[in-house]
């Protein structure tokens, strides 16, 4: 038995036989044609481009119908790449001037672009390289290449591959493919987005492991923990089968408390809000009893469009969310991306470390036209519901003041234009960097609410890239340093009577959620699927239990000790929930 740790990108557990995706048929060797055949080869490529575009359009339509427009837009972007005049001119030049075959022209040019993107060293550019490879695969198939073959598997299987493109993921037959795992990839890539939309268990970023597996070997993919187990022994198989059955039964029971409030046994009310990326996720929020949206990540609209959406497009998107939740709060976070992820800013200089560079509120302030468009769209939508605006990655007081000043200017412009607006729109900030925590007593006087983004707070506090397999063990929300920063932030907010919420993954885990409640947090925001479990935990403890947990964790000096204590205490308070949490 071999256990591997990767990145969980789509929750669920898949147990089946290994099915390997073989890519050997796509190695293109240098091939030249007779000079008299150049025109024939050019026409063959033009026909293939049209055929590939048609196939991508089918992917787009099928994905839009089955999952949503945000996934369909990925394939629209692929079509745009395929139809790019400069790219096509390079292919045609390879054929016309060098007498290369259409296959070699396509592969040589696209591989050069893909290598260039990968060399930039950012996750966003690596994702662009994956998109390019997807277009290459589709075009080579249209030129008569053999589709990538899935070897092995005679029933329900788990797909194993070095990587999967969005097209390959969207084309998986979920009646036969129970889940997948890959050697590379990250949680924010297009493939991960498609997987979550399809609700297929998936783990990526496992590192090199395919040379260690055999076709039809037993495999378990744990999309909750990011774990893959190869050739599990019988006891492990049985444990995961029971876990799958237990999760199904538990999910059925949790639907019974959907409409009940999250109130501790001694009467303390906790507000449970949802984190969403797309408008269509509002329905799952309501199905799982969310009391509003605590974090709407608006940047996914920019990613799906592979560029900058217009003010009107953004307004319509925001309006769709608000109208679906007419009496509930919706906190919209302004753009939280780096310049390298926005197509309209592709001319921006590559950064050696984008996580410490021009991104989030820094980027918005450097791109006032783009920022104004987003703020205008949000303020216009505010007239139709309880919209709140939140700025991400604020690290200095000047950044907050500049953002608020621009917001005031936009409001004044809209009022002069006679555009209907909410009488007042609450403004808040994300607390995601240690600098914001240390200066929070100053920030708190200039905001209506704060939200602790624990995912980034962990990353910046521990100086660790959570997607880096070599330091992944240092990425821990229960590290004492992170816990102390959270407690300090909550104390400042409560002392100043300013609403404070936590919207990172710590809110989605019942163990750490109870600790946060004990620290004084009264609003938790988590992915919709996590809300019922957190609610069940809250409803079955006293506030004093949570406070004792929050006090005790400060006695420990390592993340491992804190984790062990939280697990033990959770099992004592809620033994029926402790299994699998």
N, C-alpha and C positions, 0 to 999 in steps of 0.2 A: 504493500500500500504506500502511495506517495501523495502527500498533501502539499498543494501549492497555494500561494497567496497572491491575489491580484487586486483589481479594482472592481467593486460591485457597481454595475451601471443599470441593471434592471432587476428588481427583486423577484424572488421565487426560487424554488428548488427543482432541478431537473435531474432525473436518474435514468440512465440509458446506456446504450452501446456507442462507442466512439465511431463517428463518421468523419473522415478526413477530407478536407477540401484540397484537391490537388491542382497546382498551378503550372505544372511542367509544360503543358501544351502552349503556353504563351511566351516562351523564349524565342525572340525574333532574331535571326542571324542576318548579317549584312547580305542583301540580295539586290543585284542589279538586273536591269532589263535592257533589251536591245533599243537603241535610240529611235528606231522606226516605230516602236510600240508606246512611245511616251504619251501620245494623245489617248490611246486606249486605256492606259493606266490612270491618266488624269480623270477620264470619264468614269472609270471603275471606282475611284475614290469619291467622286462627287455623288455617285449613286449610293455608296456606302454611308456617306455623311447623312443623306436624306433618310436612309433606312435606320441608322442609329438614332437620329433625331426622333423618328416615329416611335422607336422602342422606348426612348426616354420619356416621350409624351405619354405612352401607355403606363410606364412606371408612375409618372406624376399623377395621372388620373386615378389609377388604382389605389395609390397611397393616400391621395386626398379623400377618396370615398371611404376608405377603410379606417384611416387614422386621423386625418385632418389636413388642412391647408398648409400648416407649418412644415409637415413632412413633404407634401407635394412640391412645395417651393424649393426644396433641395434639388429636385430633379429639373426644375425650371432653370436653376442656376447651372446645372450640368449642360442643359441644352444651349444656354448662352455661351458657355465655354466652347462647345462643339461648333457653334456658328460664328465664333470670333474671326473677323476678317484677317487679322494679322497672323493668327495661328494657321488658318487655312492657307494663307499665302506662303508660309514656311513649308507646309506639306507639299504644295504644288511646286515650289522651287526645288525641293529635294528630288522630285520626279523629273521636272523639266530640265534642270541644269546638270544634275548628277546621275540621272537615269537609275534612280533607286526604285525598288518596288513600293507600292502604296503601303504595304504592311511595315516595311522598314522605315519609311518616311514618318508614318504615324508614331511608331514606337520610339524612334530616335529623338524626335522633337519633344514629345510629351515626357519622355524620361529625363530629358535635359531640364525641362521646367520643374518636374517633380523633385529632382536632386537640388535645384536651386532653392526651392521652398523649404526642403528639409534642412538645408545648410543654415537657414536663418535661426534655427534653434528655439523656436517658440511652438507651443502646442497648436496655435491657430494656423501657422504656416504648414505644419505637418498635416493638419486637417485638409488644407488646400491641396497638398500633394496626394492625399488619399482620393480627393474628388477627381484630380487629374487622372489617376490610375483607373478610376471607375469609368471615365469617359474613354480612356484607351481600350479597356476591356470591351466596352459596348461597340466601339468602332471596329476593333479587330474581328469581333464576331460577325459584324455586318459585312466585313471583307471576306468572310468564308472561314474564319478560324473556328476551331472546336471550342464549345463552351467549357468552362472550367468544370472538371468532373468531380463529383462527390464519390469517393471510393469507400466501399464497405457499407454496412448498414442494410438490414433486411426488415426493418420495422421502425418503431419509434426510437430515434437516436438523438445524440447530442453532437452538434457540429463542432469540429476542432479545426482551427486554421491559424496561419500566421497573422492574418488580418481579414477583415470583412469590409467591403465597401457598402455604402448605403443601398445601392441597387441590389447587391447580393442579399443583404439583410431583409429588404422589403420583399424579395422573391422567395424567402424561406417558406416552405409548406409547414405551417405550425401543427398540422395534423400528424406530421411525421418527424419534425424537428422539435424536440422538447425544450432545447436551450442551446447556447453556444458559448465557447470561450476562445480567446485569441491571445497570441503572444504579445501583441502591441495594442495601442489604443488608450483612450482616456474617457473620463466621464462626461465631458462636454462636447465630444465629437458628434458628427452627423449620424454615424452608425449607432452610437449610444441613444440618441434621440429617437431614431427609428425603432430600436429594440424596446425602449420604454413605451412607445406608442403601441407596439404590437403586444406588449405585456408578456414578452418571452424572457425567461431567466437568462442573464448574461453576466460574464466576468471577463474583463479585458486586462491587458498590461501584465500578463503572467511571466513575461520573459521567455527565453528559449526553453521549450519543453517538448516540442513535437517529436524530436528524435528519441524521446523516452517512452513513447506510447505505441501501441499496436492497434490496428483496425479491429473493431468489434470488442475491444476490451471494455470492461465496465467503467463508468465514470459518473461522478456526481458533481454538479455545478450548483453552488450555493450563492445565489444572487443577493442574499441578504448580507452575508459576511465577506463576500469576495473570495471565497475559498473554492478550490477545485481539488477533488480527490480522485486519483487514478487507481484503478484496481482495488477498490475498497474491500476490506474483509467483511465477513457476514455480519458481524456485530455492528459495524459502521453502517452498512446498508440497512439493517433493520432499524437502527436509530434514526436515520434520515427518512425512512418510510413512515415511521411513527410520527416524526416531526411534521411531515407533509400532511398526514391525516389530522394531527392535532391542530395545525394552523387552519385547516379547512373548517374544522368543528368550531374553533375559537372565532374565526371570522363570521360564521353563522350566528354565534351567540352575541357577538359585538354589535350586530345590526339592531339588536333589541334595545340598546342604550343610545341609539343615534340621537333621539330627540330629548334625552335627559341632560341636564346641565352637568358640567364638570365641577362638582362641589365635594370637598373633603367631608369625611364623616362628621367633623365638628363644625361644618358650615362655612368654610372658606371657599369663595368662588374663584375659579381659574378660567380665564377666557382662552379658548382654543381656536386659533386661526390657521389658515392654510397657506402654504407656499405654492405658487403656481408659476408656470412659464408661458402657458398658452390659454387663450380665452376658452377653449373647449373644456378645460379642466375644471371649470366652475361647477359643472354637473356632479363630478365625483366629490367635490368639496361638500356640496349640499347632501349628497348621499351618505357621507361619513360624519355629518353633524357639525361641520365647521361653522363658526359664528362670524365669518368674514374672511377676508384675505389679508394676512399679515405681511406678505411679501409677494408682489407681482414683479417678476424679473423681466422687465421690458426689453432687455437686450436680445432676447431670443427672436424677437420680431426683426431685428437688424440682421441677425445671423441667417435666419431662414430666407430672407430676401437677398442675401449675399450683397448687401449694399445698404443704403440709407433710405428708409421708407419716408414718404411725404408726410407733411403735417396732417393732411386729410386721412391718409391710411392709418396713421397712428390714432387719430381721434376716433375713427370708426372701430378700431380694435379696442381701445379703452372703453368706449361707450358700450360695446358688447358685454364686457365684463361687468360694468357698473349696473347696467339694466338687468342683468341676470341676478344681481344681488342688491335690489333697490333699497332695502332697509338695513343693510349690513355694511360695515366699514371695509374699504379697499385701500390698502397702502401700496402705492405705486413707486417703485424705486427708479430713479433716472438711470440713464445708460451706465452699465457697469462692465465696460469692455476696454481693451487696449486698442490703439490705433491700428495694429496689425490685423484685427479681426473685422474691420469695416471696409468693404470693397471700395467705397467712394473715397477712402483715405489711403488707398494702396500706395500712393506716392510717398507716404511717410517713411522716414529713415528707419531701417530695422534697428531694434534695440537689443543689446546683449542680454538684458534681464528685464523682460516686459513686466514682470510682477512688481518690480520696483521702479517702473518707468511711467510713461504717459498713458494713464488709464483712468477709468471711472470719472470722478468729479474733476480730476486734473485735465483729462481729455475734453470733457464737456466745456470747461472754462476756456480752453484753448481753441474750441470750435464753437464760438457763440451763435453762429447761424443755425447749426445743427441743434444746439442746446435750446435755443429759442423755439425752434419748431416743436421740439418735444414738450417743452413747458406750455406752449400755446395749446397743443393738443390735449394735455392733461387738464389745464384750466377750463377749456371748453367742455370737456367731459364732466367736470366737477358740478356743473349745473344739474346733472341728472342723478346724483347719488352722493354717498358719503366718501368722497375721494380724499385721500391724504397723500402728500408728496414727501418722498424721502431721498436724501442725497447719500451716495455710497462713498466709502473710503475717504472720509474727511479726516485730515490729519492736522490741519491748522485752522485757527480762528478766521484768518483771512479768506480761506477757501469757502467756509460757511457763509461769511458775510457777502462775498462776491456772488455766490449762488443765490442767496436771498435777494440781493439787490437786482439781479437779472430777472428773478421771478417777479419782483414788484414792478419792474419796467414792463414786462410782458403783460401783467395784469392791467396796468394803466393803458397800454395800447389796445387791448381787447375791450376795455370799458369805453374808450373813445370810439371804437368801431361799433359799439352798441351790441356786442356779443354777450349773450346771457352767461353769467358765471355764478358759482356758489358765493353766498355773501362773505364767507370766510373759508379759507382752505388751510388746514393744519399742516405744518411743515416740521419734519424731523430729520434725523441723521442716523446713519449706521455707525456703530462703534466697533471698529474692526482692527485698529492698530493700537499698540501700547501708548503712542503719543496722545491719542484721543482719550484714553482712559486717564492718563496722568493730568490732562488739562480739562477734564470733564466738568469740574466746578465752574469753569468759564463758559464752556459750550452750553451747559444746561440752562443758562439764563437766556439763550437766544433760540431755543427750539421748543416745540410743543410736545415732542415725544422723542425717545431714542429706541433703537433696536440693536441688540448685541448680535452681530454676525459672527458666531463662534467659529465657523469654518475658517474664515480668514484670520480671525484673532489668534487661533491656534497656530496657523501657518506663520504669521508675522512674529508672534511671541517666541516660538520655538525655532525660528529661522529654518524651516523645513518645507520642502516642496512635497505636498501630499501625494503627488503622482510619481514621485521618485522611489523606486523599489528599494534603493540602497539605504534610505533614511526613513522609510515608511513607519518604522517602529517608534520614531520620535513624535509622530503626529498623533497626539492623544489629548482629547478634550478634558480628560480628568487629570491632566498633569497639574500638580500643585500651583505652578506659576500661573497657568491659565485660570484656575479656580479663584486665585487671589484677585486677579484683574476683574473677573466677573463680579465677585463680591463687592469690590470697591466701586464699580460702576453702578450696581444696584443700590448701594447705600447712598451715593450722591443723588441719584434720581429720586429715590423715595424721600430723602431729606428735603428735596426741593419740590415735592409733589408733582413730579413730571412722570408721565407714563413710561414704563420700561418694559420691553418685550425681548425675548430671545428667539431668533429665527434660524439658527444653525441646526446641525444634526443633533446637537445635545438635546434639543426640544423633542426630537423624534424618538429618543430612547427613554423608556419609562424609568430606568434606573437613574439617569442623570436628570430627567425631568423632575423627579421628586426632590432631588438635591437643589435644583433651581428654585422650586417652590419654597423650600426651607430657607433659602437665602432672601426671599422677599419678592421674587418674580411672580406676577399675577397674570401675565399674558405669555402664552407659548405659541409659536407659529412653526408648523412642521408640514411635510408632504402629506396630502390628504389621506393616503393609505395608513399613515402612522397614527392619526388622530384617535381612532377608536381604542387602541391599546393604551395610549397615554391617558385617555379619559377613564378607562376602567381602573387604571392604577390610582389615579387621583381620587376616585370615588370610594376607594377601599382603604384609605389611610386617614389618619388625623393629621392636622397641621403640625402638631407637636412631634409626630414621627418624622416629618420632613425636616423640621428645625433641628432635631437631634442629629439627623444625617448631615445637614449642612454644617453643623458645629464640629462634628467628629472628623470630617475629611481634612480639616486643617492641622490635625495631629500627625499627618503622614507626610513623608518627604519625597516619595516617588509616585509616578503614575501607576505603577504595578500595585503598590500598596493601596492606593485609593480605589482602583478597579476591584481588587479583591474584597475590600470592605463594602463597596456598593453592591457587589454581587451577593455577598453574604447577607447584608441587611435586607436587600430586596427579597431574597428567598425566605427570610424570617417573617417579613410583613405580608408577602403575597406568594406563598409557596405554589399556588396553582398557576401563577403566571410566570414563575421563574424559569421554567423549562423553555429553552430556545430564545430567551431574551438576552 
